Amino acid sequence: MKKGLYPLVILSILLIFSYCENATERPPNIIYILADDLGYGDIGVFNSEGKIKTPQLDLMAQQGMVFTDAHTTSSVCTPTRYGILTGRYNWRSPLKKGVLSGTSSGLIPKDRTTVSSFLKSQGYQTAFIGKWHLGWNWALKDSSFINSNIKNDEIFEKIDFTKNISHGPNDLGFDYAYGHCGSLDMPPYVYVENGKITAPVEKVTVREGDYHWWRSGPTAADFDHERVSPHFFDKAEAFISRMHKQEKTFFLYLPLPSPHTPILPTAEWKGKSGLNPYADFVMQIDHRVGRINTLLNKLNLAENTIVIFTSDNGCSPQAKFDVLAEKGHDPSGVFRGHKADIYEGGHRVPYIVKWPKKIKAGSVNQNTICTSDLLATCADLLGQPLLDNEGEDSFSMAPLFTNQQESDYGRTFTIHHSINGSFAIRKGDYKFIFCPGSGGWSAPRPGRDSFEGLPKFQLYDLKSDPEESNNLYGKKPKVEEELIRLFSNAIKKGRTRPGAPQANYSTFFSGRNWDPLAVFQTVQ
């Protein structure tokens, strides 16, 4: 062999070795922990003025990456969960405002790609453990009840608890599914495991009080409200251990029912915070997330496991903001509003990602990200492009994990949505709100407070005014025109990720027509 060929041969061998190494690299396990009604300001690393101690989540942040500008697709429960699993804005679904109940039918069509169905197709073992709140189809005692709303006092009359549910998590890509249907204050209170109700449903429970109330409704023999959150964490730890023993790559979706009402810290955590029961409950969650990370270390899984911790929306007023304020704590941090609102406090959430193999410890990212980005991120990490009718509003965060150029992250704007169906759009520093008030529960509250004298729309520069206190509407016409145009195109195209146009679902569950363009036509 000629002397000059040796470097080329060596280089070829190294390239082949590198390719083979990457080709056989084991994909990461993925754990997605979703708190319920946890505020941006409730985690220490996101709020230096906060008074709730969260040592485990702060440690997770030190070991991974913190996203300071993360948002949910909606400021309430059900819509955000839809966005997480489908990679699609929730208002493209039949649910245009509000949330589902504990008796609602399945919201996500069985043929729609979800994070779970996608990862299952790539060889992952997939599990859901926790609060579903995306509807499933209960077995009914009479076919005449199909497609009818089931009120809480009609549950025993209409639902057959001796039969399996259908159109549930197992039909949407989860190999294993264990949880309850709605929020922990929405009956019926039963666990369902792989479609089967786990215990007889023979009693009705109800509890009242400032923090720990729930609605009256059928309750299974094995359902103890106070033990639900710890029980889900126990099941999650058992699943992780089982996957390790079986040497399976896994995806665990762990949507918690806490610290949403009923606010029920267990005995060992009552009074721990020195603030109120809500803060105690947050500390309990922090501790259990720490246990999961400790388990991953013990099983030598931590290095190649992506652990994501976030919340489904901002903190609820049920946490008693006034009580917390007396102790110097604000669950929304510096931001305006709370759960249900179009303001930042409604949809800006804590977001931590830990993946020691790829993410540099102690990283901080200031990009505006959205919880709908999970599907595209998973697809990118596995080198599998999404189809045009998959993850229409999902953008891969993978480039951000490894500090690549920000331009590699394709999200250029984000659309927000409140409980009453109000919209906002954010690009860069500017946020345009298509309503005069909060669109939710804080003042000015729709249907309760007067909007007299208020501009019909709002524009805020979040860089100089994160509190959304100085409405610039009418003062930045070029900014407004651009944001309105982007919003219009996002609706008309049925997507924000590049690809062929897709259809939006155009009616409410009630069958009423929905005209998405009416939201902004009045300003054109």
SELODO-555269 format. One line per 5 residues: number of its first residue (from 1); for each residue z, x, y of C-alpha. Coordinates in pm, whole numbers. Layout:
% residues N
NUM = Z:X:Y  ...
END
This chain:
% residues 524
1 = 0:0:0  -88:127:344  205:237:555  120:-9:836  147:-306:601
6 = 515:-251:517  652:-418:833  425:-719:778  536:-755:416  902:-730:511
11 = 856:-983:791  680:-1224:551  962:-1196:300  1222:-1263:569  1030:-1567:694
16 = 995:-1706:342  1365:-1646:276  1457:-1816:604  1232:-2114:525  1375:-2155:175
21 = 1730:-2127:307  1666:-2400:565  1476:-2616:317  1772:-2615:77  2038:-2649:348
26 = 2265:-2937:262  2251:-3218:519  2577:-3289:702  2821:-3558:607  2862:-3807:892
31 = 3179:-3995:988  3158:-4242:1276  3497:-4367:1397  3474:-4656:1640  3790:-4763:1821
36 = 3808:-5121:1950  3883:-5178:2322  3994:-4820:2389  3950:-4715:2750  3781:-4400:2882
41 = 4107:-4301:3048  4323:-4347:2738  4238:-4008:2585  4395:-3703:2744  4086:-3485:2753
46 = 3901:-3753:2955  4183:-3830:3198  4406:-3552:3324  4619:-3815:3500  4664:-4023:3183
51 = 5011:-4077:3040  4927:-4152:2675  4972:-3851:2447  4666:-3798:2223  4713:-3449:2075
56 = 4485:-3500:1775  4185:-3628:1971  4240:-3359:2233  4235:-3102:1951  3917:-3256:1811
61 = 3763:-3219:2157  3866:-2854:2171  3700:-2799:1834  3381:-2985:1923  3187:-3134:2213
66 = 3299:-3383:2474  3046:-3619:2635  3178:-3720:2978  2904:-3975:3057  2879:-4178:2735
71 = 2809:-4552:2735  2801:-4845:2498  2504:-5082:2505  2740:-5364:2599  3087:-5410:2742
76 = 3202:-5622:2445  3235:-5590:2067  2949:-5751:1871  2658:-5633:2091  2776:-5273:2087
81 = 2801:-5274:1707  2448:-5410:1688  2324:-5124:1908  2507:-4857:1709  2364:-4960:1373
86 = 2010:-5059:1482  1940:-4815:1766  1826:-5113:1968  1959:-5282:2279  2169:-5582:2178
91 = 1997:-5822:2419  1675:-5786:2220  1855:-5976:1941  1927:-6353:1938  2267:-6281:2098
96 = 2208:-6272:2474  2571:-6284:2586  2923:-6302:2446  3029:-6212:2092  3023:-6365:1745
101 = 3321:-6536:1585  3480:-6475:1247  3264:-6750:1095  2927:-6654:1246  2621:-6590:1031
106 = 2464:-6245:996  2305:-6117:1317  2099:-5822:1189  1794:-5922:980  1795:-5771:632
111 = 1456:-5605:690  1563:-5421:1006  1630:-5049:964  1992:-4956:1027  2167:-4620:1034
116 = 2307:-4703:692  1978:-4811:532  1803:-4507:678  2064:-4260:551  2077:-4433:214
121 = 1700:-4381:184  1763:-4011:245  2008:-3982:-44  2336:-4044:137  2622:-4243:-11
126 = 2701:-4494:261  3023:-4683:331  3152:-4935:581  3529:-4973:608  3680:-5178:888
131 = 3594:-5451:1137  3238:-5579:1096  3193:-5838:1373  2819:-5867:1316  2841:-6188:1119
136 = 2785:-6254:752  2712:-6571:560  3017:-6734:407  2967:-6950:99  2983:-7311:210
141 = 3119:-7613:29  2829:-7833:137  2469:-7743:223  2488:-7976:525  2713:-7716:693
146 = 2432:-7457:702  2335:-7353:1055  2628:-7543:1205  2909:-7387:1403  3234:-7369:1211
151 = 3536:-7425:1432  3867:-7264:1345  4022:-7594:1236  3722:-7661:1008  3732:-7335:812
156 = 3919:-7465:507  3702:-7775:508  3368:-7591:517  3408:-7240:364  3441:-7184:-10
161 = 3663:-6876:-43  3619:-6862:-422  3257:-6749:-385  3096:-6431:-256  2959:-6389:94
166 = 2592:-6300:154  2391:-6125:426  2670:-5874:466  2701:-5497:502  2573:-5432:149
171 = 2245:-5602:245  2206:-5364:540  2226:-5033:360  2592:-4983:273  2661:-4882:-87
176 = 3027:-4964:-37  3162:-5222:207  3522:-5322:271  3654:-5508:572  3696:-5830:763
181 = 3434:-6029:951  3548:-6070:1313  3816:-5930:1539  4172:-5919:1412  4255:-6225:1624
186 = 3965:-6431:1478  4009:-6627:1153  3956:-6627:865  4183:-6334:786  4052:-6202:456
191 = 3925:-5875:317  3579:-5872:161  3485:-5588:-75  3119:-5557:-169  3069:-5926:-99
196 = 3376:-6051:-286  3690:-6190:-123  3974:-5977:-255  4258:-6231:-279  4321:-6608:-280
201 = 4313:-6779:59  4585:-7041:53  4788:-7019:375  4746:-7043:751  4908:-6791:986
206 = 4944:-6775:1362  5140:-6552:1597  5202:-6576:1966  5322:-6329:2226  5212:-6103:2510
211 = 5066:-5829:2292  5057:-5937:1930  4899:-6284:1927  4622:-6405:1699  4446:-6738:1654
216 = 4568:-6977:1388  4362:-6961:1071  4330:-6917:693  4485:-6594:568  4447:-6425:230
221 = 4749:-6330:20  4678:-5957:64  4618:-5969:441  4899:-5832:659  4792:-5805:1024
226 = 5026:-5517:1101  4898:-5310:809  4524:-5364:862  4451:-5051:1067  4658:-4817:846
231 = 4500:-4980:541  4149:-4904:666  4242:-4543:734  4388:-4516:382  4065:-4656:236
236 = 3862:-4413:446  4061:-4115:324  4019:-4232:-36  3642:-4264:13  3615:-3912:159
241 = 3815:-3769:-132  3598:-3955:-381  3278:-3826:-225  3415:-3471:-235  3506:-3504:-603
246 = 3159:-3642:-682  2991:-3379:-461  2801:-3648:-272  2668:-3630:82  2803:-3932:266
251 = 2798:-4149:576  3122:-4330:660  3116:-4598:929  3479:-4666:1023  3495:-4935:1295
256 = 3861:-4997:1366  4012:-5331:1469  4249:-5146:1702  4380:-5111:1969  4225:-5459:2021
261 = 4460:-5756:2000  4679:-5820:1816  4844:-5502:1943  5055:-5413:1642  5180:-5054:1618
266 = 5373:-5002:1297  5750:-4947:1305  5726:-4569:1320  5513:-4586:1637  5690:-4861:1830
271 = 5825:-4720:2154  5674:-4372:2095  5469:-4371:2414  5746:-4479:2649  5483:-4698:2818
276 = 5412:-5020:2624  5295:-5138:2279  4928:-5077:2366  4997:-4710:2437  5200:-4689:2116
281 = 4900:-4829:1927  4667:-4571:2082  4902:-4293:1972  4901:-4433:1617  4520:-4425:1611
286 = 4521:-4069:1744  4753:-3963:1463  4537:-4119:1193  4216:-3963:1326  4400:-3632:1306
291 = 4479:-3702:941  4109:-3749:866  4024:-3415:1025  4309:-3251:834  4176:-3397:509
296 = 3828:-3260:581  3980:-2916:631  4181:-2943:310  3870:-3038:111  3659:-2766:277
301 = 3428:-3034:415  3494:-2987:785  3235:-2716:849  2936:-2937:767  3071:-3280:855
306 = 2979:-3449:1181  3277:-3649:1303  3211:-3882:1597  3489:-4065:1776  3421:-4327:2043
311 = 3503:-4683:2149  3303:-5006:2146  3369:-5080:2515  3634:-5036:2782  3999:-5134:2756
316 = 4091:-5502:2752  4324:-5659:3011  4538:-5753:2709  4670:-5396:2729  4857:-5505:3044
321 = 4705:-5284:3313  4984:-5379:3553  5256:-5259:3316  5070:-4936:3250  5007:-4884:3621
326 = 5381:-4893:3686  5405:-4591:3453  5112:-4415:3625  4845:-4484:3361  4501:-4646:3408
331 = 4300:-4708:3088  3975:-4692:3288  4063:-4364:3458  3892:-4342:3797  3635:-4607:3707
336 = 3615:-4966:3824  3666:-5262:3593  3741:-5292:3223  3617:-5457:2903  3352:-5729:2957
341 = 3243:-5593:3298  2912:-5449:3413  3115:-5189:3606  3174:-4846:3453  3514:-4941:3314
346 = 3337:-5192:3091  3096:-4960:2914  3178:-4594:2987  3371:-4470:2684  3531:-4155:2544
351 = 3289:-3975:2310  3375:-3669:2099  3155:-3499:1840  3286:-3228:1607  3050:-3032:1379
356 = 3174:-2673:1339  2856:-2556:1167  2638:-2634:1470  2847:-2733:1773  3025:-2467:1974
361 = 3395:-2538:2008  3508:-2651:2350  3163:-2769:2465  3130:-3022:2745  2812:-3223:2799
366 = 2743:-3428:3112  2422:-3600:3003  2417:-3979:3017  2415:-4082:2650  2433:-4419:2474
371 = 2585:-4539:2149  2240:-4664:2042  2141:-4297:1999  2297:-4256:1654  1992:-4364:1450
376 = 1745:-4131:1622  1997:-3847:1601  2033:-3891:1224  1655:-3909:1181  1606:-3593:1386
381 = 1872:-3400:1197  1699:-3488:869  1348:-3423:1001  1234:-3781:941  1048:-3952:1228
386 = 1128:-4315:1299  862:-4585:1278  764:-4782:1588  978:-5078:1480  1288:-4865:1417
391 = 1546:-4756:1672  1344:-4875:1971  1615:-4768:2218  1750:-4466:2033  1712:-4102:2141
396 = 1815:-3797:1943  2124:-3620:2069  2065:-3331:1826  1926:-3101:2098  2244:-3155:2298
401 = 2461:-3055:2001  2311:-2708:1995  2274:-2663:2372  1896:-2672:2369  1704:-2761:2682
406 = 1818:-3094:2822  1452:-3195:2846  1449:-3212:2464  1679:-3515:2492  1438:-3797:2571
411 = 1669:-4051:2737  1584:-4078:3108  1757:-4408:3186  2007:-4644:3027  2047:-5022:3046
416 = 2394:-5178:3054  2494:-5534:2963  2808:-5742:3029  2977:-6028:2846  2802:-6300:3050
421 = 2458:-6142:3003  2436:-5956:3334  2230:-5638:3345  2245:-5298:3511  2020:-4995:3484
426 = 2121:-4634:3535  1901:-4334:3605  2049:-4008:3722  2318:-4074:3980  2205:-4427:4064
431 = 2306:-4754:3901  2144:-5086:3997  2334:-5404:3904  2145:-5735:3881  2438:-5956:3988
436 = 2682:-5982:4279  3011:-5945:4089  3158:-5793:3775  2954:-5996:3525  3278:-6004:3329
441 = 3651:-6054:3370  3751:-5847:3673  3709:-5955:4033  3472:-6075:4164  3463:-6278:3842
446 = 3170:-6514:3773  3270:-6879:3776  3612:-6806:3920  3584:-6598:4237  3369:-6670:4540
451 = 3061:-6452:4594  3020:-6573:4950  2921:-6287:5177  2839:-6053:4887  2489:-5909:4839
456 = 2322:-6064:4535  2269:-5719:4381  2449:-5386:4377  2343:-5021:4393  2586:-4733:4351
461 = 2558:-4356:4370  2793:-4263:4088  2799:-3897:4181  2956:-3957:4520  3109:-4295:4437
466 = 3225:-4316:4073  3460:-4600:4171  3157:-4820:4262  3317:-4911:4594  3023:-4857:4834
471 = 2733:-5094:4764  2408:-4933:4881  2185:-5229:4800  1911:-5258:5062  1959:-4901:5185
476 = 1761:-4717:4915  1441:-4924:4866  1252:-4652:4677  1538:-4605:4432  1567:-4980:4384
481 = 1193:-5021:4327  1191:-4747:4064  1490:-4889:3875  1351:-5243:3882  1015:-5117:3753
486 = 1182:-4923:3470  1386:-5227:3374  1081:-5452:3381  884:-5218:3158  1175:-5182:2916
491 = 1177:-5558:2863  801:-5607:2853  746:-5325:2603  1037:-5421:2380  1147:-5059:2369
496 = 1249:-4755:2574  1175:-4487:2314  803:-4392:2315  592:-4596:2075  393:-4913:2028
501 = 523:-5225:2209  763:-5445:2013  877:-5805:2049  1214:-5916:2183  1385:-6212:2023
506 = 1334:-6480:2285  1599:-6746:2217  1975:-6778:2204  2147:-6875:1881  2166:-7223:2030
511 = 1787:-7237:2045  1757:-7223:2422  1469:-7019:2560  1557:-6687:2721  1346:-6551:3004
516 = 1434:-6182:3038  1208:-6133:3337  1396:-6391:3543  1674:-6137:3584  1480:-5931:3834
521 = 1183:-6144:3942  1380:-6264:4242  1384:-5915:4391  1016:-5833:4341
END
